[in-house]
Amino acid sequence: MKAFFKSVLLIVFVLGIVFGWLIFGSATNFSEKNKYVLIQKKATDKSSILKNFEENGILKYPFVLDLFSSITGDWEHIKPGKYEVKNGQNIWSIARQLKKGRTAEMKLVINRLRIKEDLAKLISKSFSPDSVEVMNYLNSNDSLAKWNVDSNTVFTMIIPDTYNFYWDASLDKIFQKLHDASSSFWTKNNRENKLASGHLSKMEVYILASIVDEETNYDSDKFKIASVYINRLEKNMPLQACPTIKYAMKDFTLTRIYEKYLSNPSLYNTYRHKGLPPGPICTPSPKTIDIILNAPKTNYLFFVAKSDFSGYHHFSSNFTEHNTYAKEYQKALDIYMAEKQAGKN
């Protein structure tokens, strides 16, 4: 009899060790640093959650989570959300995480965005609002009024950066953080004083920066291009900025602006309408915004890409000189396009 009880105790002991190992040992089944599991509001029942874990290949033994959460009664308390599971995490930790609703903090990484659909896609990819909901928000002047922007100028409150939110963050919460970050940005590096000493408002600086950012990637040229556009604004000349034509046509693949494009009636067509467009054509880099604020005083009124296709530009104060450089560039471009069509490029 003693031998029997010893055997039973040994079996219980071994099972306890195995169960402890299954609960507190590494439970993950992936090589990445982490994985995410999304539990929808209408799918918080046990079968849906376990299926979610299985389909994402997160757990070695999904039945252990089932067993443990059944014993502890956690299945009745699972909250919806997007959860981060780290490589090597154990069942006990995962179960506590689900029960307490410790959803993952997600990153909203904003670089250059051109159109509202880009932002809607970016937000819906990582957070609960879908792209339709985001677009409705971005197109609603009533929703945007609290931020002192409208559907044209909404991007002016976005400074490219990385922002952290929980998966279920509301659009108001997301835009509140973007607004706060923008407000903080303008108070730094003497930006407000530079605004006060210039002739452009904060919104106008941002819009102009968006145009300059689309013109070139070279900072040395950005300073000069900024001075050209500021000079044109002061002289009430049309900006005639090619990037605004691409934006008006919603075709950012255009490499050449033909005469037929210039008749586009859009208010973003700065060949047809004087002054700045009604809103930015992208979210410019903070560096480009500072370039506008620190634009040099020049007498330049024209610029054109150099014919060597280096990406740099010739700058001129009179149209005759500019026209000479423009013809050189057009000739080089014609040759390049002909060779490309002939298969030489």
C-alpha positions in Angstrom: 0.0 0.0 0.0 2.8 2.4 0.9 4.4 1.7 -2.5 1.1 2.6 -4.2 0.9 5.9 -2.4 4.5 6.6 -3.2 3.8 5.9 -6.8 0.8 8.2 -6.8 2.7 11.0 -5.0 5.5 10.6 -7.5 3.1 10.8 -10.4 1.4 13.9 -8.9 4.8 15.4 -8.3 5.9 14.8 -11.9 2.6 16.1 -13.3 3.0 19.2 -11.1 6.5 19.8 -12.5 5.2 19.3 -16.0 2.2 21.6 -15.4 4.4 24.2 -13.8 6.8 24.1 -16.8 3.8 24.4 -19.2 2.5 27.4 -17.3 5.7 29.2 -16.4 8.0 28.1 -19.1 8.3 29.7 -22.5 5.0 29.2 -24.4 5.7 31.0 -27.6 6.1 29.3 -31.0 7.8 32.0 -33.1 11.3 33.3 -33.8 10.4 37.0 -34.1 10.9 39.4 -31.2 7.2 39.7 -30.8 3.8 39.1 -32.4 0.4 40.7 -32.1 -3.0 39.2 -31.6 -6.1 41.2 -32.3 -9.2 40.3 -30.2 -12.3 41.9 -31.8 -15.2 43.2 -29.6 -17.5 40.5 -31.0 -15.0 37.7 -30.7 -14.0 37.6 -27.0 -15.4 34.0 -26.4 -12.9 31.2 -25.7 -13.1 29.4 -29.1 -12.6 32.7 -31.1 -9.6 33.7 -29.0 -7.9 30.2 -29.1 -8.5 30.1 -32.9 -6.9 33.6 -33.1 -3.8 32.3 -31.3 -3.6 29.2 -33.4 -4.0 31.0 -36.8 -1.2 33.4 -35.8 1.1 30.6 -34.7 1.8 32.2 -31.4 1.6 29.3 -28.9 3.3 26.0 -28.8 0.4 24.4 -26.9 -2.8 26.4 -27.2 -4.6 23.8 -25.0 -2.5 24.9 -22.0 -3.9 28.5 -22.3 -7.4 26.9 -22.6 -6.8 24.7 -19.5 -5.2 27.4 -17.3 -7.8 30.1 -18.1 -10.6 27.6 -17.5 -9.2 26.8 -14.1 -8.8 30.4 -13.2 -12.1 31.5 -14.8 -10.4 34.1 -16.9 -12.4 33.4 -20.1 -15.3 35.4 -18.7 -13.1 38.5 -18.3 -11.1 38.7 -21.6 -11.2 42.3 -23.0 -11.0 43.2 -26.7 -7.9 44.9 -28.0 -4.5 44.3 -29.7 -2.1 42.4 -27.5 1.6 42.1 -27.9 3.1 38.6 -27.1 6.8 38.7 -26.6 9.1 35.8 -27.6 9.6 33.6 -24.6 6.5 34.8 -22.7 4.7 32.2 -20.5 1.1 31.2 -20.3 0.6 32.7 -16.9 1.8 36.1 -18.1 -0.3 35.9 -21.3 -3.4 35.0 -19.4 -2.9 37.9 -16.9 -2.4 40.2 -19.8 -5.6 39.2 -21.5 -7.7 39.3 -18.3 -6.4 42.8 -17.2 -6.7 44.2 -20.7 -3.1 45.2 -21.0 -3.3 46.0 -24.7 -0.2 46.8 -26.7 1.1 50.3 -27.3 1.3 50.7 -31.1 3.6 53.1 -33.0 2.2 55.6 -35.5 5.2 56.4 -37.7 4.6 59.5 -39.8 7.0 60.4 -42.5 5.9 62.1 -45.7 2.2 61.8 -46.4 0.7 63.4 -49.5 -3.0 62.8 -49.4 -5.5 62.1 -46.7 -6.0 58.5 -47.9 -2.3 57.9 -47.0 -3.0 58.9 -43.4 -6.3 56.9 -43.2 -4.4 53.8 -44.4 -1.6 54.3 -41.9 -4.0 54.7 -38.9 -6.3 51.9 -39.9 -3.3 49.5 -40.3 -2.4 49.7 -36.6 -5.4 51.0 -34.7 -9.1 50.2 -34.3 -10.6 53.0 -36.6 -11.0 51.7 -40.1 -9.9 53.8 -43.1 -13.5 54.8 -43.9 -13.9 56.2 -40.4 -10.6 58.1 -40.6 -11.5 59.6 -44.0 -14.9 60.7 -42.7 -13.1 62.4 -39.8 -10.5 64.1 -42.1 -13.3 65.4 -44.4 -15.5 66.7 -41.6 -14.8 70.3 -40.8 -17.0 70.0 -37.7 -14.7 67.3 -36.4 -11.6 69.2 -37.2 -12.8 72.6 -36.0 -11.5 71.9 -32.4 -7.9 71.8 -33.9 -8.4 75.1 -35.8 -7.9 73.3 -39.1 -10.2 72.2 -41.9 -10.3 69.4 -44.5 -7.7 71.3 -46.6 -5.3 72.3 -43.8 -5.5 69.3 -41.5 -2.0 68.2 -42.4 -0.6 71.5 -41.0 -1.0 70.1 -37.5 1.1 67.0 -38.3 4.8 67.0 -37.6 6.5 63.9 -39.0 7.6 61.8 -36.1 6.8 58.5 -34.2 3.8 58.6 -31.9 2.6 55.9 -29.5 -1.0 55.0 -28.9 -3.0 52.1 -27.6 -4.8 50.1 -30.3 -8.2 51.3 -29.3 -7.3 55.0 -29.2 -10.1 57.2 -30.5 -9.4 59.6 -33.4 -9.9 62.5 -31.1 -7.1 61.1 -28.9 -4.8 60.5 -31.8 -5.3 64.0 -33.2 -5.1 65.6 -29.7 -1.6 64.1 -29.4 -0.7 65.3 -33.0 -2.0 68.7 -32.1 0.0 68.9 -28.9 3.2 67.7 -30.6 2.7 70.4 -33.3 2.1 73.1 -30.7 5.3 72.0 -28.8 7.3 72.0 -32.1 6.5 75.6 -32.8 7.6 76.8 -29.4 11.1 75.4 -29.8 14.2 76.7 -31.5 13.0 80.3 -31.6 10.4 79.3 -34.3 7.7 81.6 -33.0 10.0 84.6 -33.0 11.0 83.9 -36.5 7.4 83.7 -37.5 6.7 87.0 -35.9 9.6 88.6 -37.8 8.5 87.2 -41.2 5.5 87.8 -43.5 4.1 84.3 -43.4 1.8 82.7 -40.8 2.5 79.3 -39.2 0.1 77.6 -41.6 1.6 79.4 -44.7 5.1 78.4 -43.6 4.0 74.8 -43.4 2.3 74.9 -46.8 5.3 76.4 -48.4 7.6 73.8 -46.8 5.4 71.1 -48.3 6.0 72.5 -51.7 9.8 72.9 -51.2 10.0 69.4 -49.8 8.6 68.0 -53.0 11.0 70.1 -55.2 14.3 68.6 -54.1 16.0 66.4 -51.5 19.1 68.7 -51.3 19.0 71.1 -48.4 21.3 73.6 -50.0 18.8 74.0 -52.9 15.8 74.1 -50.5 17.1 77.3 -49.0 17.3 79.0 -52.4 14.0 77.5 -53.7 12.3 78.8 -50.5 13.7 82.3 -51.3 12.4 82.1 -54.8 8.9 81.3 -53.7 8.9 83.9 -51.0 10.0 86.5 -53.5 7.2 85.5 -55.9 4.7 85.8 -53.1 5.9 89.2 -52.2 5.7 90.4 -55.8 2.2 88.8 -56.3 3.6 86.5 -58.9 2.1 83.0 -59.4 4.3 80.4 -57.7 4.2 78.1 -60.7 5.3 75.1 -58.6 5.3 71.9 -60.5 4.7 69.7 -57.5 1.3 71.4 -57.0 0.3 70.2 -60.5 1.1 66.6 -59.5 -1.0 67.1 -56.4 -3.8 68.7 -58.3 -3.8 65.7 -60.7 -3.2 63.2 -57.9 -0.5 61.6 -60.0 2.9 61.7 -58.2 4.6 59.6 -60.8 4.7 62.5 -63.3 8.3 63.2 -64.4 7.4 66.0 -66.8 4.8 68.7 -66.6 3.2 69.3 -70.0 1.3 72.4 -71.0 -1.9 70.5 -71.1 -1.7 69.9 -67.4 -1.5 73.6 -66.5 -5.2 74.1 -67.3 -6.3 71.9 -64.4 -8.9 74.0 -62.5 -7.8 72.8 -59.1 -7.1 75.5 -56.5 -3.8 73.6 -56.0 -2.7 74.5 -59.5 -0.3 77.4 -58.7 0.2 78.1 -62.4 -3.5 79.1 -62.7 -4.1 80.5 -59.2 -1.8 83.0 -57.4 -0.6 82.6 -53.9 -0.3 79.5 -51.9 -2.6 76.6 -52.4 -5.4 76.1 -49.8 -3.4 73.4 -48.0 -0.1 71.5 -47.9 0.7 69.0 -50.6 2.6 66.7 -48.2 3.7 66.5 -44.6 7.2 68.2 -44.9 10.1 67.3 -42.7 10.8 69.5 -39.6 14.1 70.4 -41.2 12.3 71.8 -44.3 10.0 73.9 -42.1 13.1 75.4 -40.4 14.5 76.1 -43.9 11.5 78.2 -44.7 11.9 80.1 -41.4 15.5 80.6 -42.2 15.3 81.3 -45.9 18.0 83.7 -47.1 17.3 87.0 -48.7 18.0 86.7 -52.4 16.9 88.3 -55.7 16.1 85.0 -57.3 12.8 84.7 -59.0 13.4 81.5 -61.2 15.0 78.1 -60.9 15.2 75.1 -63.1 16.9 71.6 -62.8 20.4 71.3 -64.1 20.8 69.5 -67.4 23.2 67.0 -65.9 20.3 65.5 -63.9 22.3 65.8 -60.7 19.1 66.9 -58.9 20.5 70.4 -58.3 19.1 73.6 -59.8 20.2 76.8 -61.6 18.8 80.0 -59.9 18.2 83.2 -61.8 17.0 86.7 -61.0 15.9 87.4 -64.6 13.8 85.5 -67.1 16.4 85.7 -70.0 19.0 83.8 -68.0 16.5 81.4 -66.7 15.2 80.7 -70.2 18.7 79.8 -71.3 19.1 77.3 -68.5 15.5 76.0 -69.1 16.2 75.3 -72.8 19.4 73.4 -71.8 17.4 71.2 -69.4 14.6 70.6 -71.9 17.1 69.6 -74.6 18.8 67.2 -72.3 15.5 65.8 -71.2 14.3 65.3 -74.8 17.5 63.4 -75.5 17.1 61.3 -72.4 13.4 60.5 -73.1 14.2 59.6 -76.8 17.0 57.2 -75.7 14.7 55.7 -73.0 12.1 55.0 -75.6 14.7 53.5 -77.9 15.7 51.2 -75.0 19.2 52.7 -74.4 18.4 53.8 -70.8 
